[in-house]
Amino acid sequence: MSKTLVDIDDDMLALAQRQLGTKTKRDTITRALTVAAAISSDDRARALRWLQGNAENFLDFEVLEERERSGL
């Protein structure tokens, strides 16, 4: 097991906790990873197509471009 420091959106974490029925950050992340690992390749392909069509609603492309330019 490894330790990783990440920034997590509090609203998204709360939503995930409600959806997954978890109470702690650790349990929520573990459950989410378990669910993600269990998803079939067809489901992943469908989710990727959805994300590609909706990415502008979730990703800040200006931040991503700046990070890419700065080598982060």
C-alpha positions in Angstrom: 0.0 0.0 0.0 1.3 3.5 -0.8 0.5 6.9 0.6 -0.4 9.6 -1.9 -1.2 13.3 -1.3 -4.0 14.5 -3.6 -6.4 17.4 -3.7 -10.0 16.1 -3.6 -13.0 18.3 -4.4 -15.1 18.3 -1.2 -18.4 18.4 -3.0 -17.5 15.5 -5.2 -16.2 13.5 -2.2 -19.6 14.1 -0.4 -21.5 13.1 -3.5 -19.4 9.9 -3.8 -19.9 9.1 -0.2 -23.6 9.4 -0.6 -23.6 7.3 -3.8 -21.3 4.6 -2.3 -22.6 4.6 1.2 -19.3 5.3 2.8 -18.3 7.5 5.7 -14.6 8.2 5.5 -12.4 9.5 2.7 -10.3 6.3 2.8 -13.4 4.0 2.5 -14.8 6.2 -0.3 -11.6 6.1 -2.4 -11.2 2.4 -1.8 -14.8 1.7 -2.8 -14.5 3.9 -5.9 -11.3 2.1 -7.0 -13.0 -1.2 -6.5 -16.0 -0.2 -8.5 -13.7 1.2 -11.2 -11.6 -2.0 -11.4 -14.8 -4.1 -11.8 -16.2 -2.2 -14.7 -16.1 -4.1 -18.0 -14.2 -2.8 -21.0 -17.5 -2.0 -22.8 -18.5 0.1 -19.8 -15.1 1.9 -19.8 -15.4 2.6 -23.5 -18.9 4.0 -23.1 -17.8 6.1 -20.1 -14.8 7.4 -22.1 -17.0 8.5 -24.9 -19.3 10.3 -22.4 -16.3 12.0 -20.8 -14.9 13.1 -24.1 -18.3 14.6 -24.9 -18.6 16.3 -21.5 -15.0 17.1 -20.6 -15.5 20.8 -20.8 -17.9 20.6 -17.9 -15.4 19.0 -15.6 -11.9 19.9 -16.7 -10.2 23.3 -16.7 -8.3 23.2 -19.9 -6.5 26.4 -19.3 -5.0 24.9 -16.1 -4.1 21.7 -17.9 -2.4 23.6 -20.7 -0.4 25.7 -18.2 0.7 22.6 -16.3 1.7 21.0 -19.6 3.7 24.1 -20.6 5.4 24.2 -17.1 6.2 20.5 -17.1 4.1 19.6 -14.1 
